[in-house]
Amino acid sequence: MLERNEEYGFNILIEKIEPEYEGEPDQVGKPKKQRNEPIKNNAEIMQSILFYSIGYGTECYFKSKELSENHLLKNCNYYKELYRNSRTNYQSRPANIDDTVVKLLSKLEYLDLVYSDPFEPKTKRVPKEYKFTKLGRMIGLLLSCYNDKTVNNSKFEITYSGINQYYESLNTTHSKFLLIFFKFCKKEKMYGEAILFRMINILLKAPNNKEYFLNQINFLDVLYRNSLQMWNIFKNSLSELRQTNNKDYEMFTYNFKLAIESVHEYKCKNKSVFEMDRYQQLKDIEQVVIEGRCNQCSEYLNGSMNIWKYLEDHVISYVSKAYVSNTLCEKCNNGYLDFQIIT
């Protein structure tokens, strides 16, 4: 059984630990005992398990020994190298590696990448059955794309479909928006750069905190502040979401409103005034309360504007490297509030 007090996250899938050595090299220049090799090997085995999901799918169960016999012993580089020139009978190899495979499957289950039959077997002699989750298959596809370095059309379409299947399963307003956004990115030939490589990069930097990584993936940030082209894709996606389901659009907008106001509340100079102004705009989901500083008198004041107008101004100011503001300062009636220079 997996020890639940063990702290790890999706980082265990991508460990590429450089050799560490105990002491100084010996007289012939060779390093002494290398450490952390098992961690690297486990990452390679778990990656190979997830690669199996690409063709196997997420509907059927499998047993650990079946996984070893049908895939790991034939395709996992670690096991291929381990049994190179070995005289060990092939039929006995799945049993020989089963303890390790079951342990790693338990880790993948903790990360929600595989799912085991909830009905415990009556006897320990009956092997556990597993199947891949949609998240597990998506991660397998992302790792496969990374390992291949180049993604052909066939791999691209399979990966695009696998990512969509995962976000469809979430059934949140954010995931519904992302599905539309993905479609427009693909149409504009921006999907690889804007989505696929971005998700791979998030995976490669995964911390030892499972929930943190899942939050990054489930609420994928697709607001590209450095590209007007991506902002236009964002706006088109927003428009389609509104036309498709206005309630989803309102919930999606409301979540954005809460996120933006939360950041401004954290940074604002007068929290009590900000709190009251935000309360007065409570029912208007498209109006966001933000604090800005006057570019003339340097006073900090709150302003209210359309949330999408605010974000568009933010992107324009980032791209043009100039602050964009058309909100007149009520204190001096001379300057304008800059909402992007809050400190």
Secondary structure by P-SEA (a helix, b strand, c coil): cccccccccccccccccccccccccccccccccccaaaaaaaaaaaaaaaaaaccccccccccaaaaaaaccccccaaaaaaacccccccccccccaaaaaaaaaaaaaaaccccccccccccccbbbbbbbcaaaaaaaaaaaaaaaccccaaaaaaaaaaaaaaaaaaccaaaaaaaaaaaaaaaacccccccaaaaaaaaaaccccaaaaaaaaaaccccccccaaaaaaaaaaaaaaaaacaaaaaaaaaaaaaaaaaaaaaccccaaaaaaaaaaacccccbbbbbbbbccccccccccccaaaaaaaaaaaaaacbbbbcccccccccbbbbccccc
